[in-house]
Amino acid sequence: MTGSSSKEKISADWVLLPDGWHQHVEIEFEDSGLISSLAASEGSNNHRVLIPGMVNVHSHAFQRSLVGLTQRFTRPEDDFWSWRTRMYSTAESLTPESQRENSTHLFREFLLNGYTTVCEFHYTHGAVDRGNAEIPALMCESLIQASNSSGIRMALLPVLYQEGGFGGRPPSADQRPFLLNTEVYLGLIDHVRTESSISDLQIVGYAPHSLRAVGLDSLRAILDHRSDSHPDSPFHIHISEQLREINESVLATGRRPVEWLLESCSVDEAWCLIHATHITKSEMKGIVESGATVGLCPTTEADLGDGFFPFPDFMEAGGSWAIGSDSNVCLSPSEELRLIDYQQRLTHRRRNVFHFDSALGAGTRLYLQACEGGRKAAGMPVGRIEVGSHADFIALNSEHRMSRGLSADETMNAYVYAGGRDLIEQVFVAGVPRL
């Protein structure tokens, strides 16, 4: 928090704080956009229902341009791996200019739908003019510019991608746009932190793509760099998304991916394990004990036929989880949360699978937990309305026909289970209206 005397205020009839709903709250924040105080409001309020902005812990911005192109029958065994071939051709055509334009539009859509922070898992380092050593830096710069112009907060996660599969398999020609050697990758991290147009809206973290794309030596080099320069930086990795991936890991290492990772690395609370769809009970226990967050991307995981994450067991064990939009076929946090719940209802053939107590609605509970996991995964003080956190809020529309006459908690349930963008009245990032 700065020592500036310049302050702004927002108030609401009901505000969702980390411990639940509070009535008649005035939020004061510095011109830096950090919340400096919470107090009882007096007189009329600006809004009826105010909730923390949602954190999107996993996005590949360029994949938004695939929407509509892959929903056609091609062969009976169509799956993630065949979808990936089409994705490669899209990545190959990107330039810094097209990436900036596409990402700016996408980030504005995120804001409209209620995401105020995005963790951009960025591996499109450039296929065009690969002889130009500046291309990877320019591709990162394009995302920073998109964040700045749209107003969304971003954890930029440049990705290290080196191998075509477990056991050091050479990359394919299609993977060429993603490839960097370890020295260049770490230099890129340093460059973005010191030489780019990075602003208060962005931080930079680390992202080895997956265990099939990064070997142990490179993984350790990244971890050493992180330990020496920014030890609290977010650290994200794809893990255990596909059964084929697990089988190849066992053949190459004798271990399942999560099992190998927990044995080989000091996984901590700054880690976000993306997908972790297929995990054993012992792997689940290890994830929970490490404090890492699992980044779930329900719509993408459904679209690609990945499978179900064992969500009720993970939640009961006290695991940290968050949501992401991944391939960006869906941009709505409420739809992602809804799908998480409905997957379990269909699997177990009953309602309210999570056995939440009745003090708060299931929609409110899910939203708060996703915000908490997102806060850890993003490595920023987001996802909470509290002193010291960023003033990133969503005002829900109390005049909408779905919310009229409902309590704050019921309005929240309507937002998660029946609404979405249409129930959002205003979005704030750093206290600034973004709609």
Sequence and secondary structure as in RCSB ss.txt:
>XXXX:A:sequence
MTGSSSKEKISADWVLLPDGWHQHVEIEFEDSGLISSLAASEGSNNHRVLIPGMVNVHSHAFQRSLVGLTQRFTR
PEDDFWSWRTRMYSTAESLTPESQRENSTHLFREFLLNGYTTVCEFHYTHGAVDRGNAEIPALMCESLIQASNSS
GIRMALLPVLYQEGGFGGRPPSADQRPFLLNTEVYLGLIDHVRTESSISDLQIVGYAPHSLRAVGLDSLRAILDH
RSDSHPDSPFHIHISEQLREINESVLATGRRPVEWLLESCSVDEAWCLIHATHITKSEMKGIVESGATVGLCPTT
EADLGDGFFPFPDFMEAGGSWAIGSDSNVCLSPSEELRLIDYQQRLTHRRRNVFHFDSALGAGTRLYLQACEGGR
KAAGMPVGRIEVGSHADFIALNSEHRMSRGLSADETMNAYVYAGGRDLIEQVFVAGVPRL
>XXXX:A:secstr
      EEEEEEEEEEETTEEEEEEEEEEETTSBEEEEEE  SS SEEEEEE EEEEEE GGGGGGTTTS S   
TT  HHHHHHHHHHHHHT  HHHHHHHHHHHHHHHHHHTEEEEEEEE    STTTT TTHHHHHHHHHHHHHHHH
T EEEEEEEE   SBTTTB   GGGGGG   HHHHHHHHHHHHHHS   TTEEE BEE BTTTS HHHHHHHHHH
HHHH TTS EEEEES SHHHHHHHHHHHSS HHHHHHHHS   TTEEEEE  S  HHHHHHHHHHT EEEE HHH
HHHTT     HHHHHHTT EEEE  BTTS   HHHHHHHHHHHHHHHHTSS TT   TTS HHHHHHHHHHHHHH
HHHTSS S  STTSB  EEEE TTSTTTTT  HHHHHHHHHHT SGGGEEEEEETTEE  
